[in-house]
Amino acid sequence: MNNTTAYRTYLDELMNSRRYVKVQYFTELHELITLNALIASLSVEAEDTMVSLSSGEQIPLTRLVSADGHFSPNYEGYAPYCETCDW
């Protein structure tokens, strides 16, 4: 099992817990967005895993930075940068 598969399993667990968590992701313009939301669903669209939030956002897994303080394998080095973000 690779790190992406393990992170997807972690997101499944968050989705099943049905609790609001801090989510950080990059938009198409590379803006870092931070919000609290439920992970509503995970789906595969055109070979990309999509993370749907209760707030309506649909985020490609490749742009998801962190969920509930756990960083995606694609963004593990971003912790110092993301901790300075006010929200």
BELZIQUI-V291316 format. One line per field, one symbol per residue. phi: phi as a letter, one per 30 degrees, with the letter a starting at -180 (. if undefined). psi: psi as a letter, one per 30 degrees, with the letter a starting at -180 (. if undefined). burial: # if it has 9 or more other C-alpha atoms within 8 Angstrom, else .. A space follows every 10 residues. Layout:
phi: ???
psi: ???
burial: ???
This chain:
phi: .ddddddddd dedddddhbd bdbbacddci ddcbacaddd abbcbhicdc cccddjdbcd edcddabhic ddedbedded dddddda
psi: kleeeeeeee eeeeeffhlk lkkklklfgh kkkklklkje lklkkhgkkk jklfffkjkk effkelkhfk klffgegfee efffkk.
burial: .....##... ##.##..... #######... ...#..#### .#......## ####....## #.#####... ##..#..#.. .......
